[in-house]
């Protein structure tokens, strides 16, 4: 089952471009946001976010899922 907190973490991360900023916006630790993103990706069976030490970007699947995730939240 897809959890709303995972979707919220994904949308905040995608819109801010940063797990750190998403954590600040949602009032959680970075590790919590990262864990929720990983859980959402496992549930969906796709990689939504490409993470490196310096950069975060959405994958093709992430780009496709973002508008639906935003509609779910808003």
C-alpha positions in Angstrom: 0.0 0.0 0.0 1.3 3.5 -0.9 1.6 5.7 2.2 0.7 9.4 2.1 3.8 10.3 4.1 5.9 8.7 1.3 4.1 10.7 -1.3 4.5 13.9 0.7 8.3 13.2 1.1 8.6 12.6 -2.6 6.7 15.8 -3.6 8.6 18.0 -1.1 11.9 16.5 -2.3 11.1 16.9 -6.0 9.8 20.5 -5.6 12.7 21.6 -3.4 15.4 19.6 -5.2 16.8 18.6 -1.9 16.2 15.9 0.8 17.5 18.4 3.4 15.1 21.1 2.4 12.2 18.6 2.2 13.1 17.5 5.7 13.0 21.1 6.9 9.7 21.8 5.2 8.1 18.6 6.6 9.7 18.9 10.1 11.5 15.6 10.0 15.1 14.4 10.0 16.8 13.8 6.6 17.0 10.1 7.4 13.2 9.9 7.8 12.6 11.6 4.4 15.2 9.3 2.8 13.6 6.2 4.3 10.1 7.3 3.2 11.4 7.8 -0.3 13.0 4.4 -0.4 9.9 2.8 0.9 7.8 4.5 -1.8 10.2 3.4 -4.4 10.1 -0.2 -3.1 6.3 -0.1 -3.1 6.0 1.2 -6.6 8.9 -1.0 -7.9 10.6 1.9 -9.6 13.4 4.4 -8.9 11.9 7.9 -8.5 15.0 9.9 -7.5 18.6 9.6 -8.6 20.8 10.5 -5.6 24.5 11.4 -5.6 26.5 13.0 -3.0 26.2 16.4 -4.6 23.0 16.2 -6.7 19.5 15.0 -6.6 17.4 14.6 -9.8 14.2 12.9 -10.8 14.3 9.8 -12.9 12.0 9.4 -15.9 9.6 7.5 -13.6 9.9 10.2 -11.0 9.0 12.8 -13.7 6.0 10.8 -14.7 4.8 10.2 -11.1 5.2 13.7 -9.8 2.0 15.3 -11.3 -0.1 12.4 -10.0 1.6 12.6 -6.6 0.9 16.4 -6.5 -2.8 15.8 -7.3 -3.1 13.2 -4.6 -1.7 15.7 -2.0 -3.6 18.7 -3.2 
